[in-house]
Amino acid sequence: MLRKRKTERLIIPHNVRFGYPCQNLTINASTNHTLRLASLRDGEKLRRVIAQNFADLERMMRWNAENGWSLLRIGQHLIPFASHPAFPYDWAKEHEAELRHLGELAKRLGIRLSMHPGQFVNPASPSRDVVERSLAELRYSATVLSLMDADDGVLVLHLGGVYGDRTKAIRRFISALKDEREILRFLALENDERFWTVQDVLRVAERLGVPVIVDTLHHALNSGGWSLRKALDEALPTWGNLRPKVHLSSQDLTKRLGAHAFSVHPNDFCHLIEALDGREADVMVEAKGKEQGLPFLRLGR
């Protein structure tokens, strides 16, 4: 049980920064505008959707810089179905200039970017088809971050399913990714609430030479006997010279375990700050309320 704390009495360390994923409710902007797969051949419509995502990404970055948010997760639909075999043109070539512009803007504004492919991305799957589609999505994500020259960009991934044998699943996961240099350049592995603890993720991450993200809600539900402080003690050093990333959210008490609440509960926030104990971190607020996920903090300048 988390101890109650009053956030107004808490001094937020200057070296902890915050971000949110994909969408801004205040300015009605999203990087996840998409279209149906059946419409993919309509090049004009596809380009309109992509242009809207790019425009909204720029709006969100500018809003973040004005309102004290330093991180932003880009939606996987930034370029809808970019990893699908039916995508009708060379998206990296056609949109390179726009992505470079957005990346330069992110650097100028001090915004750290990330991407987080969905649950269908499972490099540990025993199905070769699933693995190939997973790698295609990860390569797309890494290419976006690379074209944006996001030196501190992060590509977040879960270990995925167990498929009846944890040892074999880990072996397949490592085998699928060990030679993917561009993916590994950005990759960070995250614990989950069901199968893989921070301890598990640390072992796999060490094999691949990538850092570990501690998700606080997942850890609360699947701790493997470690305190949050212990999990951070082990995970933060894996980031080397990069600022460590942490995911923060609270349980929605009306939904299944692991479902995110609209905003972070102050107790959960204080628990993380206490566990960090003055260490620097970039905290991704995974709340349904996006930029409204920390209502008890005033982040603006």
Buried (B, 14 or more C-beta within 10 A) or exposed (E): EBEEBEBEEBEEBEEBBBBBBBBBBEBEBBBBBBBEEEEBEBEEEBBEBBEBBBBBBBBBBBBBBEBBBBBBBBBBBBBBBBBBEEBEEEBBEEBBEBBEEBBEBBBEBEBBBBBBBEEEBBBBBBEEEBBBBBBBBBBBBBBBBBBBBBEBBBBBBBBBBBBEEBEEBBEBBBEBBEEBEBBBBBBBBBBBBEBBBBBBBBEBBEBBEBBBBBBBBBBBBBBEEBEBBBBBBBBBEBBEEBBBBBBBBBBBEEEEEBBBBEBBBBBBBBBBBBBBEEBBBBBBBBBBBBBBBBEBBEBEE
